[in-house]
């Protein structure tokens, strides 16, 4: 029997494209432009699956999703939205949507989701009812509309509806704790405590006491009973950051807790029940640590139930503009001077490699907000700040402590490969190195020649037209002093 798709979108062009694509796939399509018609069809028992935009002229679909799920719990609803934030993904999951698709999306992806949704309906697996609690807030500081971030949003949205253990993998500065907090703040345990502990920041001989607590007199200096992190997080979420730095003995005790759901304090004799959700994070390659005998393989599989890989900033440069505006806005609310940032400055930021990831970008913008005298930050301001940061020990091509260019290149390449652990980095290293050298080379030469492009071209030994082309292509701003 031909299945019917109920399609709702106020954009006539989108309705036409989706109607044609679904029709070619063998579905019957009933399309409308508002929530009223969609709800009428649903309430009358029509349709086998719903594909709808979130924002319709007469109502936000998220407001009627719980009503749809109560009326027809077996009816899968696929929500589409151009407002591609993590809050949208989480709200879709909370309100009972079968799937959330950020616009624009691939038509084959939509057809695949429709097929899976209909199969779920056939098996009578009802979509989970919306969870109680506070609605999602747009203040969650996880920014990005790139495809890489959309994929993460969808995983997080699904995981907020469960208590499964999550392993967050990513370089330093990518925002691992923000993801952990999102899993807690929008999950089932949101009313409990969120307790974070950094394994790398605790002396190895104190980790067990820190996690499980200790009794008075358990060791020298234990003058009173201490409630450990597991006890503090009871009923909530325990975030174990830099789990790869945990010593083997503590790993054994952690594994026992995960397996048996109970633990004893250091120096204690009675067992305590553990009621926490574990979210772990690391920037290290745990499989490599396992091969070196530094991490338990059985603990790895206990923690790595749902892996979430956070991409480094260099893999999602399209998010830089949104991140910049977010950080500028946040800095203003904290009392820093208000600043604008030019388009060419954004383009210059996109050329940087960002070894410190989002944290490095935020710190750079805070410095500029605090010390830049003008109202607008331009590409030259960015360039000078990056030069200063590298000269101060950033390890780039401008480190003045290096003896020669060959040593600088060797250190740059070594640092680049180190950022990927035991994995090979993606292709494109040659172009990245050339670009990282070319921008400061041309910018510094132009500064030295007071913006005179003819003199700069002579110094560089290239044709003036070539220089002008590179200035345009690289987004370099030429500034002359009076």
Backbone torsions as a table, in degrees:
resi	resn	phi	psi	omega
1	UNK	NA	136.1	179.9
2	UNK	-68.4	131.4	179.0
3	UNK	-86.0	147.5	-177.9
4	UNK	-109.6	130.1	177.2
5	UNK	-103.5	125.1	172.6
6	UNK	-90.5	117.7	-174.3
7	UNK	-114.5	128.1	178.3
8	UNK	-130.5	120.3	176.2
9	UNK	-161.3	133.8	-177.0
10	UNK	-80.8	-4.7	177.0
11	UNK	-91.4	113.0	-175.7
12	UNK	-61.7	-36.7	-179.2
13	UNK	-65.1	-41.5	178.9
14	UNK	-66.1	-40.5	178.1
15	UNK	-60.0	-42.2	-178.9
16	UNK	-64.5	-48.1	-178.4
17	UNK	-61.7	-47.0	-177.8
18	UNK	-68.8	-37.8	177.6
19	UNK	-60.8	-44.4	179.6
20	UNK	-64.9	-45.2	-178.2
21	UNK	-64.1	-44.1	179.3
22	UNK	-68.5	-36.2	177.4
23	UNK	-64.0	-42.8	178.5
24	UNK	-64.1	-27.6	179.5
25	UNK	-81.6	-0.7	174.7
26	UNK	99.3	10.8	-179.8
27	UNK	-99.1	151.1	167.7
28	UNK	-87.7	138.7	-175.1
29	UNK	-122.8	131.6	169.5
30	UNK	-115.4	116.6	-173.0
31	UNK	-113.7	144.4	175.9
32	UNK	-146.4	173.9	-174.5
33	UNK	-115.5	6.5	-176.8
34	UNK	-148.2	166.1	-177.3
35	UNK	-74.1	-29.0	-178.0
36	UNK	-62.2	-47.5	178.8
37	UNK	-65.2	-40.7	179.9
38	UNK	-59.9	-47.5	-178.7
39	UNK	-65.0	-35.8	179.2
40	UNK	-62.3	-44.5	179.6
41	UNK	-64.0	-43.2	-179.0
42	UNK	-63.1	-46.7	-176.9
43	UNK	-66.0	-26.0	178.3
44	UNK	-86.2	1.1	176.0
45	UNK	86.3	11.8	-178.9
46	UNK	-83.2	157.6	173.4
47	UNK	81.4	150.8	177.7
48	UNK	-109.3	-16.0	179.6
49	UNK	-160.1	151.0	-179.3
50	UNK	-115.5	133.9	171.2
51	UNK	-123.0	114.4	-172.6
52	UNK	-141.4	144.9	170.0
53	UNK	-70.7	151.5	-179.4
54	UNK	-73.9	-46.1	-176.0
55	UNK	-98.4	107.4	176.2
56	UNK	-110.4	159.8	-172.3
57	UNK	-57.8	-35.0	-175.0
58	UNK	-99.3	-15.3	-178.1
59	UNK	-168.5	152.3	171.6
60	UNK	-82.4	126.7	-174.9
61	UNK	-60.7	-29.6	178.5
62	UNK	-59.4	-25.9	-179.8
63	UNK	-74.3	-27.7	-178.5
64	UNK	-104.9	-4.1	179.6
65	UNK	-59.0	-47.0	177.7
66	UNK	-58.5	-35.1	178.4
67	UNK	-66.1	-41.2	177.3
68	UNK	-63.2	-43.0	-177.9
69	UNK	-67.9	-33.9	176.2
70	UNK	-69.2	-39.9	-177.2
71	UNK	-72.4	-43.6	-177.9
72	UNK	-139.8	79.4	-174.9
73	UNK	-62.1	-20.1	-179.5
74	UNK	-85.9	-5.5	-175.2
75	UNK	-85.4	111.9	178.9
76	UNK	-71.7	138.9	178.3
77	UNK	-121.2	122.8	176.7
78	UNK	-103.3	118.1	-177.4
79	UNK	-99.1	131.1	176.9
80	UNK	-111.0	145.3	179.2
81	UNK	-155.8	140.7	173.3
82	UNK	-88.5	-8.7	176.9
83	UNK	-89.6	84.2	-166.6
84	UNK	-88.5	72.3	178.0
85	UNK	-117.0	164.3	177.8
86	UNK	-63.7	-31.2	179.7
87	UNK	-64.1	-38.4	178.0
88	UNK	-61.8	-45.8	-179.8
89	UNK	-62.8	-43.9	-178.8
90	UNK	-67.1	-41.8	179.8
91	UNK	-63.5	-39.9	177.7
92	UNK	-58.7	-43.8	179.7
93	UNK	-67.8	-42.4	-178.8
94	UNK	-63.7	-36.8	-176.6
95	UNK	-83.8	-4.2	173.4
96	UNK	103.4	13.7	177.0
97	UNK	-67.3	142.1	176.1
98	UNK	-68.2	-40.8	-179.2
99	UNK	-153.8	154.4	176.2
100	UNK	-119.9	129.7	178.7
101	UNK	-119.9	116.8	176.3
102	UNK	-75.5	135.7	175.4
103	UNK	-82.5	144.9	-7.5
104	UNK	-77.8	155.1	178.9
105	UNK	-133.9	164.5	179.0
106	UNK	-80.0	136.1	-178.4
107	UNK	-61.7	-35.6	177.9
108	UNK	-64.3	-33.9	176.9
109	UNK	-64.3	-44.4	178.5
110	UNK	-60.0	-46.2	-178.8
111	UNK	-61.7	-37.8	177.7
112	UNK	-64.5	-41.7	179.5
113	UNK	-66.5	-40.6	178.2
114	UNK	-61.1	-45.0	-179.9
115	UNK	-61.5	-42.2	180.0
116	UNK	-68.5	-37.7	178.7
117	UNK	-64.5	-40.5	178.4
118	UNK	-67.9	-35.4	177.2
119	UNK	-66.2	-39.5	176.6
120	UNK	-62.3	-43.2	-179.9
121	UNK	-62.7	-38.6	179.9
122	UNK	-62.1	-35.4	-179.9
123	UNK	-83.8	0.8	179.2
124	UNK	59.6	38.6	174.9
125	UNK	-94.6	101.7	-175.2
126	UNK	-67.5	141.6	174.6
127	UNK	-65.4	140.2	-179.2
128	UNK	-57.7	141.3	176.6
129	UNK	-70.2	152.7	-179.8
130	UNK	-59.4	141.2	-179.2
131	UNK	-82.4	150.4	178.9
132	UNK	-78.7	156.9	175.9
133	UNK	135.6	-173.5	-177.4
134	UNK	-70.0	138.0	176.4
135	UNK	-65.7	157.4	-178.6
136	UNK	-62.4	143.7	-178.8
137	UNK	-108.1	140.9	-180.0
138	UNK	-74.8	-1.7	-177.9
139	UNK	-83.8	-0.2	-178.9
140	UNK	-65.5	121.5	-171.7
141	UNK	-84.0	51.3	172.5
142	UNK	-113.3	110.1	-168.5
143	UNK	-112.8	140.8	173.1
144	UNK	148.3	134.1	177.3
145	UNK	-114.4	6.7	179.0
146	UNK	-66.3	160.3	-179.9
147	UNK	-60.5	-37.7	-179.9
148	UNK	-59.3	-42.6	-179.6
149	UNK	-74.0	-33.7	177.3
150	UNK	-61.9	-39.8	177.9
151	UNK	-62.0	-39.9	179.2
152	UNK	-67.6	-41.5	179.3
153	UNK	-57.0	-42.1	-176.7
154	UNK	-68.5	-37.4	176.8
155	UNK	-65.1	-46.5	-179.6
156	UNK	-60.3	-42.2	-179.6
157	UNK	-59.0	-40.5	178.7
158	UNK	-68.7	-39.0	-175.0
159	UNK	-73.7	-20.7	177.2
160	UNK	-68.1	-17.8	-179.9
161	UNK	-91.2	4.0	-178.6
162	UNK	-132.9	175.2	173.3
163	UNK	-113.3	20.4	-178.7
164	UNK	-62.5	147.1	176.5
165	UNK	-72.2	135.6	-177.0
166	UNK	-119.9	136.7	174.4
167	UNK	-111.9	117.5	179.8
168	UNK	-99.5	123.1	-176.3
169	UNK	-116.8	128.4	179.5
170	UNK	-179.7	158.1	178.9
171	UNK	-65.8	163.0	176.2
172	UNK	-60.5	137.3	177.5
173	UNK	88.2	5.4	-178.8
174	UNK	-87.7	-13.0	176.6
175	UNK	101.9	36.7	-176.6
176	UNK	-64.6	-39.3	-179.4
177	UNK	-68.9	-31.2	176.5
178	UNK	-61.9	-40.6	178.8
179	UNK	-66.4	-42.4	178.4
180	UNK	-60.4	-42.8	179.6
181	UNK	-65.1	-36.7	178.0
182	UNK	-63.8	-42.4	178.0
183	UNK	-60.0	-36.0	179.2
184	UNK	-78.1	-50.9	-172.0
185	UNK	-63.4	-26.9	-179.0
186	UNK	-113.8	12.9	-178.9
187	UNK	-101.0	-173.2	-177.1
188	UNK	-66.6	-23.4	-174.6
189	UNK	-101.3	22.4	-174.2
190	UNK	-61.0	-24.3	-179.8
191	UNK	-81.8	-12.0	177.1
192	UNK	-88.3	-177.5	-177.8
193	UNK	-83.3	147.9	169.3
194	UNK	-106.1	114.7	-176.7
195	UNK	-117.9	122.0	-179.4
196	UNK	-110.0	137.2	176.8
197	UNK	-138.1	130.5	-178.2
198	UNK	-98.4	112.7	-177.4
199	UNK	-61.6	-33.0	-176.6
200	UNK	-73.7	-16.2	-175.7
201	UNK	-96.5	-0.8	-176.0
202	UNK	-113.3	131.3	174.5
203	UNK	-55.0	139.6	-173.9
204	UNK	-56.0	-36.3	-176.2
205	UNK	-76.9	-4.8	179.6
206	UNK	-110.7	-2.9	-174.2
207	UNK	-62.8	-44.5	-178.5
208	UNK	-62.3	-41.8	177.2
209	UNK	-63.5	-40.8	-179.4
210	UNK	-62.9	-42.1	-176.6
211	UNK	-78.4	-47.0	-170.0
212	UNK	-104.9	-7.0	-179.5
213	UNK	82.4	169.4	177.8
214	UNK	-143.8	158.8	178.0
215	UNK	-92.4	159.3	177.0
216	UNK	-59.7	130.0	179.3
217	UNK	81.1	8.8	-178.3
218	UNK	-65.1	-28.9	178.0
219	UNK	-158.2	170.2	-179.3
220	UNK	-59.3	125.0	-179.4
221	UNK	98.2	-10.9	179.2
222	UNK	-82.8	79.2	-174.0
223	UNK	-82.7	-10.2	179.8
224	UNK	-152.4	162.6	176.7
225	UNK	-69.2	140.7	179.9
226	UNK	-123.2	126.9	176.0
227	UNK	-83.2	121.6	-177.2
228	UNK	-75.5	178.2	-176.6
229	UNK	-64.2	-34.6	178.2
230	UNK	-62.4	-41.8	179.0
231	UNK	-68.3	-41.2	-179.8
232	UNK	-63.9	-32.6	-177.3
233	UNK	-92.2	6.2	-175.9
234	UNK	-54.9	126.5	-176.6
235	UNK	85.1	-4.2	-178.0
236	UNK	-126.1	-139.3	-174.6
237	UNK	-123.8	134.4	174.6
238	UNK	-110.0	117.3	-178.9
239	UNK	-100.2	112.7	-180.0
240	UNK	-99.0	94.3	-177.7
241	UNK	-82.7	148.4	-178.8
242	UNK	50.8	52.6	-177.7
243	UNK	-62.5	-23.8	179.2
244	UNK	-66.2	-14.7	179.5
245	UNK	-94.3	5.4	-180.0
246	UNK	-75.7	132.2	179.2
247	UNK	-68.2	158.1	-173.3
248	UNK	-59.4	-41.4	-177.4
249	UNK	-62.6	-41.7	178.0
250	UNK	-69.0	-32.5	176.1
251	UNK	-60.0	-40.8	-179.4
252	UNK	-62.1	-43.1	179.6
253	UNK	-68.3	-38.5	178.3
254	UNK	-63.8	-42.0	178.6
255	UNK	-59.4	-41.4	-179.6
256	UNK	-62.4	-40.4	178.1
257	UNK	-63.5	-44.8	-178.5
258	UNK	-65.3	-34.4	-178.6
259	UNK	-78.4	-42.5	-171.5
260	UNK	-104.4	-15.7	179.7
261	UNK	72.6	22.3	177.9
262	UNK	-151.3	163.7	-176.5
263	UNK	-156.0	168.4	173.0
264	UNK	-123.2	148.9	176.9
265	UNK	-73.8	160.7	175.5
266	UNK	-66.2	123.1	-177.5
267	UNK	86.0	-2.0	-179.2
268	UNK	-96.8	167.1	-179.7
269	UNK	-120.5	-27.1	-178.4
270	UNK	-89.4	147.1	180.0
271	UNK	-86.6	151.2	177.6
272	UNK	-122.3	141.2	177.7
273	UNK	-77.4	140.6	177.7
274	UNK	-104.4	124.7	177.1
275	UNK	-129.7	72.1	-179.6
276	UNK	-134.7	153.9	168.7
277	UNK	-95.9	131.5	-179.4
278	UNK	-96.8	126.9	167.8
279	UNK	-122.6	122.1	-179.2
280	UNK	-111.9	159.7	179.5
281	UNK	-148.5	151.5	177.3
282	UNK	-159.1	151.9	171.3
283	UNK	-104.7	0.6	-175.5
284	UNK	-99.0	160.7	177.1
285	UNK	-85.6	100.4	-175.5
286	UNK	-66.2	-31.2	178.2
287	UNK	-64.9	-37.4	176.8
288	UNK	-67.1	-40.1	177.2
289	UNK	-63.3	-36.1	177.1
290	UNK	-62.7	-44.8	-179.8
291	UNK	-65.0	-24.9	178.9
292	UNK	-90.5	1.7	-179.9
293	UNK	74.9	22.2	-176.3
294	UNK	-105.3	-7.0	179.9
295	UNK	-145.2	136.4	-177.5
296	UNK	-72.4	129.4	-179.2
297	UNK	-67.1	-38.7	-179.8
298	UNK	-66.9	-34.1	175.8
299	UNK	-68.6	-38.2	178.3
300	UNK	-56.2	-46.6	-177.9
301	UNK	-71.1	-27.9	175.2
302	UNK	-68.9	-36.0	-177.4
303	UNK	-86.1	-31.8	-172.2
304	UNK	-89.7	41.3	-179.7
305	UNK	-65.5	-50.2	176.4
306	UNK	-125.8	101.4	178.9
307	UNK	-81.7	137.8	175.4
308	UNK	-126.1	115.2	179.3
309	UNK	-96.4	120.0	176.1
310	UNK	-88.2	123.1	-178.8
311	UNK	-73.0	145.7	172.9
312	UNK	-66.8	161.4	-176.6
313	UNK	-61.1	-32.3	-179.1
314	UNK	-64.7	-17.8	179.1
315	UNK	-94.1	-1.5	178.2
316	UNK	-142.9	53.6	-176.4
317	UNK	-64.4	-21.2	178.3
318	UNK	-65.5	-15.6	178.6
319	UNK	-86.2	-6.1	-173.5
320	UNK	-61.3	-42.0	-178.6
321	UNK	-60.6	-44.0	178.9
322	UNK	-66.1	-40.8	178.5
323	UNK	-62.8	-42.3	-179.9
324	UNK	-60.3	-49.2	-178.8
325	UNK	-62.5	-37.0	177.8
326	UNK	-64.3	-45.8	-177.9
327	UNK	-68.7	-36.9	177.2
328	UNK	-64.0	-42.3	179.3
329	UNK	-65.2	-43.2	179.7
330	UNK	-63.5	-42.3	-179.1
331	UNK	-63.2	-36.8	179.0
332	UNK	-64.1	-40.0	179.7
333	UNK	-68.0	-18.9	179.2
334	UNK	-93.6	5.8	174.1
335	UNK	98.2	0.8	177.2
336	UNK	-75.4	153.1	-178.2
337	UNK	-59.7	144.4	179.9
338	UNK	-73.3	133.3	-179.5
339	UNK	-136.9	151.0	169.2
340	UNK	-102.3	162.2	176.1
341	UNK	-130.7	132.3	-174.9
342	UNK	-77.9	162.5	178.4
343	UNK	-63.0	-39.9	-179.5
344	UNK	-68.4	-28.4	176.2
345	UNK	-68.0	-39.8	176.7
346	UNK	-61.1	-43.1	-179.9
347	UNK	-64.7	-36.0	177.6
348	UNK	-67.1	-37.9	177.3
349	UNK	-61.8	-34.0	-179.5
350	UNK	-69.0	-20.1	-179.2
351	UNK	-83.9	-16.3	-177.1
352	UNK	-76.1	152.0	-177.0
353	UNK	-81.1	-25.3	177.7
354	UNK	56.6	62.9	176.9
355	UNK	-62.6	-25.8	177.7
356	UNK	-93.0	3.5	174.3
357	UNK	60.8	-146.8	-173.1
358	UNK	-62.6	-34.9	179.1
359	UNK	-62.0	-39.9	178.7
360	UNK	-64.5	-42.2	178.3
361	UNK	-61.8	-44.9	-179.6
362	UNK	-62.3	-44.3	-179.3
363	UNK	-64.9	-39.1	178.5
364	UNK	-61.7	-44.4	-179.0
365	UNK	-67.0	-36.9	177.5
366	UNK	-63.1	-41.5	178.0
367	UNK	-61.8	-44.7	-178.7
368	UNK	-66.4	-38.7	177.8
369	UNK	-62.3	-35.2	-175.5
370	UNK	-80.5	-37.9	-169.7
371	UNK	-112.2	-17.3	-177.5
372	UNK	-71.9	128.1	-173.6
373	UNK	-77.1	-27.0	-175.4
374	UNK	-83.6	177.0	178.8
375	UNK	-87.2	-18.9	-177.9
376	UNK	-124.1	137.4	175.9
377	UNK	-97.3	123.3	-179.1
378	UNK	-113.4	-176.4	-174.6
379	UNK	-63.4	-36.3	-179.5
380	UNK	-68.0	-36.1	175.9
381	UNK	-61.9	-42.2	178.5
382	UNK	-63.0	-45.1	-177.7
383	UNK	-61.3	-46.6	-179.1
384	UNK	-64.4	-38.0	179.6
385	UNK	-67.7	-39.6	177.6
386	UNK	-66.5	-38.9	176.5
387	UNK	-60.8	-43.7	-179.7
388	UNK	-66.1	-39.0	-179.9
389	UNK	-65.8	-40.7	179.6
390	UNK	-68.9	-38.3	178.8
391	UNK	-65.3	-24.7	-179.8
392	UNK	-86.1	13.1	175.8
393	UNK	114.9	17.7	-179.5
394	UNK	-73.2	-14.0	176.2
395	UNK	83.2	13.4	180.0
396	UNK	-90.4	-160.0	-176.9
397	UNK	-74.0	-7.1	-174.0
398	UNK	-107.8	17.3	-179.8
399	UNK	-73.3	110.5	-173.3
400	UNK	-72.3	-11.4	179.3
401	UNK	-79.9	-13.6	179.5
402	UNK	-72.9	150.5	-175.7
403	UNK	-81.7	-37.6	-177.1
404	UNK	-154.0	173.0	-175.8
405	UNK	-64.1	-36.5	-179.4
406	UNK	-61.0	-42.5	179.7
407	UNK	-64.6	-39.5	178.2
408	UNK	-61.1	-44.6	179.8
409	UNK	-63.5	-44.0	-179.6
410	UNK	-61.3	-41.8	179.4
411	UNK	-68.2	-37.8	178.4
412	UNK	-62.2	-48.4	-178.2
413	UNK	-65.3	-42.0	-179.8
414	UNK	-61.9	-42.8	178.5
415	UNK	-65.7	-36.1	179.4
416	UNK	-63.7	-48.1	-179.2
417	UNK	-67.3	-35.0	-179.2
418	UNK	-62.9	-29.1	-179.0
419	UNK	-66.6	-15.5	-178.5
420	UNK	-107.3	7.6	178.6
421	UNK	61.3	-129.2	-177.9
422	UNK	-87.1	-5.8	-179.2
423	UNK	-86.5	151.0	175.3
424	UNK	-77.7	137.9	178.3
425	UNK	-69.7	162.7	177.9
426	UNK	-67.4	164.4	179.7
427	UNK	-68.0	161.2	177.9
428	UNK	110.9	11.5	-178.2
429	UNK	-62.8	-40.6	-178.3
430	UNK	-57.6	-50.2	-178.9
431	UNK	-64.9	-36.6	179.5
432	UNK	-63.7	-44.1	180.0
433	UNK	-63.8	-46.7	179.8
434	UNK	-59.2	-43.3	-178.9
435	UNK	-66.0	-43.4	-179.4
436	UNK	-64.3	-29.6	177.6
437	UNK	-81.7	-42.2	-170.7
438	UNK	-65.8	-41.6	-176.9
439	UNK	-62.3	-54.0	178.9
440	UNK	-67.0	-30.1	178.7
441	UNK	-62.3	-50.1	-178.6
442	UNK	-69.7	-42.1	-178.9
443	UNK	-61.7	-45.9	-179.1
444	UNK	-66.2	-38.0	179.5
445	UNK	-67.3	-41.3	177.0
446	UNK	-63.2	-38.7	178.2
447	UNK	-65.0	-39.3	-178.4
448	UNK	-69.8	-27.6	-179.6
449	UNK	-101.8	16.2	177.7
450	UNK	56.7	37.4	175.9
451	UNK	78.6	5.3	179.9
452	UNK	-78.0	106.6	-173.4
453	UNK	-69.8	-31.7	179.0
454	UNK	-66.1	-46.4	178.6
455	UNK	-66.0	-39.0	179.5
456	UNK	-63.3	-40.4	179.3
457	UNK	-64.4	-39.3	178.1
458	UNK	-62.9	-45.3	-179.2
459	UNK	-62.9	-41.2	-179.2
460	UNK	-74.5	-22.2	-179.1
461	UNK	78.8	31.0	178.4
462	UNK	-127.2	164.8	178.9
463	UNK	-68.0	144.3	-178.0
464	UNK	-60.8	-38.7	178.8
465	UNK	-65.0	-36.9	176.6
466	UNK	-62.7	-42.8	179.0
467	UNK	-62.2	-44.7	-179.0
468	UNK	-62.9	-38.6	177.8
469	UNK	-63.5	-43.7	-179.2
470	UNK	-67.7	-36.8	176.8
471	UNK	-60.1	-43.9	-179.9
472	UNK	-68.0	-47.8	-175.8
473	UNK	-66.2	-34.4	-177.9
474	UNK	-90.4	-3.8	177.9
475	UNK	70.0	31.9	-178.5
476	UNK	-83.8	131.4	179.4
477	UNK	-92.8	128.7	-180.0
478	UNK	-95.0	122.7	-177.0
479	UNK	-122.4	131.9	175.1
480	UNK	-109.8	134.8	174.3
481	UNK	-84.6	156.3	-178.7
482	UNK	-73.7	NA	NA
